[in-house]
């Protein structure tokens, strides 16, 4: 039997896929608009998707579909309840990017604590050349050693970040889920984490419970001068409240690899801001060459295992 596999957003994974070692037909599209998905996926038995939105209405029109192999850890683009009802299996990739995302988050922490954006701009503008002293003191420079890192999300990425932070002499706390009064051993209450964090780093999945996790009230509860890092999902943070907290000086800085809308419009407020304590990178924390190769291999392994009757990395 030849299995038809469709990958509607192939360009979202810019590395080769390992060969599928079974009879198959692989149809790839560089990108696919939502209204093109029904026709392109019509006879697929397996879908490989990264961020393509798979709604209940779409899935109901794909009678041959048996498996959705998500080429990411987050599955918020898939209607999981519909998959359960329609008996469509869903699997994802896990732990392929623990180290690379942790490194990116730590890079953002370091760059913000050392005032890197302000110093780069000043040197490029010639301010050091005009200085009367040997150094140019343009922005506060702070050490991470001795600071408190609070991590939201204790999976592989959160643990990898914690290990790096401890190596720098930071105190590390894991925050319990918001609203939980009695935290698990090894966790602090979410509200306590907000109050204690010199750096708050988000590494949780986007779910109905975590959407808008960090808003105006949460930012106000953080220390003046604290840093916020988000390499998870843009919708975890209320962007208007974040920009206001940065502009007011309450928040010391923010490092973001994700935004609510991706790709963002050119006039998105967080992109057009000239704040020296804001770093925005284009959702590349996951995208080291090594991590992408691991991801591609795991996608192929997941599909192969499913067709062999194994429930590997199953979400549904």
N, C-alpha and C positions, 0 to 999 in steps of 0.2 A: 504494500500500500504506500502510495506517495502522499506525504503530508504537505499541505499548502500552508506556508508560513508567510505572513505579511508584516512588514515593518514600515508603518506609515510615516514615521519621523526619523528616518535613518541618519540624517545629518546631525542629529542631536548627540550622536555617539561617534566622534571622528577617529575611530580606530577600526581595524578589520575585525570581523567576527571569525572565530575559529570555525573550521568546517564542521557541519552537521554530519555525523557518520551514520545516517540512515537515509532512506529514499525520501526526497523532499523536493519541493519547489519553493524557492525563496523569492518573494516579490518585495522590492524596496522602493520607497518614494522618499526623496530628499526631505520633503515636508508636506503636510497635508492639512488643509483648512478643515474646520469642523464640518462644513457642509459637503466636503468631498469624502469624508470617512465612510458613509454607507456604501457608496459604489465601490470604493477601493478595497474595502474589507469584506465584501459581500460573501465570498466563498472561502474565507479564511477558516482554517481549523485551529491555527495558533496565531495569536497576535503578539508581536514584540512591540512595546511602546515605552517611551520615556515620559513625555508630558502630554501626549495626545489625549484629549478628554473623551472618556468612554461613559456615556450616559445610559440610563435604563432604556430610553427610546432607541438609541443606536443598537444596544446589545440585543434587544428584542427582535431586531431585524437581521440578526446574524445566526441563523439556525444551525450552521455547521461548526460554530466556534466552540472549542473544548477548553482552551487554555489562553489566559492572558499572562505573558511573561513580561513583567515590568522591569525595564532596564534602569532601575533606581531602587532606593530603599523606601522612599515615600510613595504611597499608593493613593494619595488624595485626589488624583485625576480619574480614578476608577470608581464607579458606583458599586461598592462591594455588596450592598444589600441586594441589588439586582442580580449580581453574579451568584449569590447564594440561591436566590429564587429560581434562576435559570440553569443552575447546576453547571456553571462555568468556573473552572478552577483559576485561581490567581496565585502567582508566586512572585517574589521580588529578589533582589540581590542584597546581601548583607555583609557588613564588615570589610568590603572591598576598599573603602576609603577612610577607615578609622584614622590612620596615621596622617594621610594627606590633609583631611579636613581639620584635624587637630593642629597640624603645623600651620595651616592658614589662619585659624583662629588665634593661635599664639603669636603669629606674625602681626596680626592686627593689634593685639594687646601691646606688644613691644613697640610698634610704630607709634601708637597713640600715647603710651606712657612716656616715650622719649621725645614727643613733639615733632616727629618726623615730617609730617606734611608741612608744618610751618617753616621748619629749617630748610627743607628742599626748596620751597618757594622763595625764601629769603636769599639763599645762595644763588639761585638762578636769576633773581632780580638784581644781583650785584651788591646786596646789603653787606655781605662779609668784606668785599673788596673796599667798601667805603668806611668800614669800622675803624675806630681809632685804637681799638684794643686787639689783642691776638685772637680773641674769640668773639663770637656774636651770640648774645643771649637774647633769643627771640621769643621763646615760649618756655613754660615750665617743663622741667625734665624730672621724671619720677622713676624710682626703682620699683621693679615688681617684687623683689625680695622683701619679705615681711608683709606684703599686701594679702588681702583675703580675696580669693577667687570663689565665687558661688556658681556652680554648674547646674543648669536645669536640663535634666536628661542624663541618666547614668548608664547608657548603653556603651557600645564600643568606642564611639567618638568622645563622649564625655569622659570615659575612663582614660583614654589616650591623652586627652588634654590635661587631665588631673595629674598624670605621671610627669608630664613636661613642666607643669606649674610647680609641683613639689621639688623638682630638680633645681628650680630657680629660687627655692626657699619660700614659696608662697604657702599660705594656709588654704586648704581646699575644703569646701563644704558642698554637699549635694542637697539641693532643695527638693522637698517633698512636693507632690501635686498641690496646686492651689486649692484651698478650702479644706484640706485634711488637717484635723486638729491634733492628732497623735501621729507624728511621723514615724516611719520605720527606723529600725536601728541603723545608724550611719547616715541618717538624713536630718536636716533641720526643717522647721516649718517654713513654708514658702515666704511668709511675711518676715520671718526672722532673717532669711537669706537676703531679701531685698535690703533690709536695714544694715546688714553687716558687710555687704559686698563692696569692695573697692573695684572689682570687675565682676560683671554678671554676664555669663556666656550661655547662649541658648542652643541646646542640642536635642530637642524633643521633636516628635512628629507633629504635623499639623492635623488636628482633629477638631470636631465641634467644641470640645472642651478647652483646647489650647488656642483657638483662633482669638486674636486680640488679647493674648496673655499679658502683654506688657502695654498698658495704656497710661492715661494721664495720672491715675491714682498710684499705679505701681512706680512710675518714674518719680513722682513726688515723694514716695516712701524711701527712695534710694538716697544714699549719702550725697551731699553736694560734692561734685568733682568726680563721682564714680564713672566708670566706663561700661558701656553696653556693647556686647559682641553678638552678632546674629549671623551664623552660617547655616541655619536650618531652613526655615521657610519665611518669606517676607510677611505673610499674614499673621505671624505670631505677634507682630509689633504694630501698634497704631502709629502710622508714619507722621501724621499731623502733630500728635502729642510729642513724638520724639523730636521733631524739628523745633518745636517750641521750647522743649527742655534744653536743647543745645543752644538756641538763641538767647535764652534767659541766663545761661551760665550755670544753671543747676546741674546739668549733666556735664561731666568733664570731657566726654568724647564718645563717639560711636563708630564701630567698625562693622560694616554690613557687606555681606556677599550675596544677599537676596533682597528683593523688593516685592511689594504686593503685586505689581503687574510686571511681567517679564515677557519680552523685552519692554522696558519702560518707555513712555513717551519722552521726547527730547526735553520737554519743559517740566518734567517731574520735579517737584520742589526739592527733593533730596539730591537730585543731580545738578540742579541749577544753583544750589547754595554754594557760597564761597567760604563756608566755615572752615577754619584751619584744623578743627578737631573732629572732622567727619571724613571717613574713608569709605568709599563705595567701590567694590570690585564686582565684575559682571558674572556672578554665579560660577566661579571657577575653582572654588575651594576643593571640589571633588576631582578636578580634572588633571591631575598629574598623569604623565604617560603610563607610569606603573599601575596607578589605580584604575585607569580606563581599560587597560589590558586585563586586569583582574575582573572587572565588571563584565567585559565582553565574554570572557571565558565562563563566568558563572551563569550568564544568561543562557549560553549554549548548553551547559551542564544541566540547568534547571529544565529546559525543554526536553532534553534527552531523557532525564530521569522521569519526568511526567509520563512520557510515552512508554517508558518501561514499567510503569505502574508504581513508581516511587513518589511519595509525598515530600519532596525536597523544597524547603523554604516556602512552604504553603502559607498564604494569607487567608485564602478561602478554599 
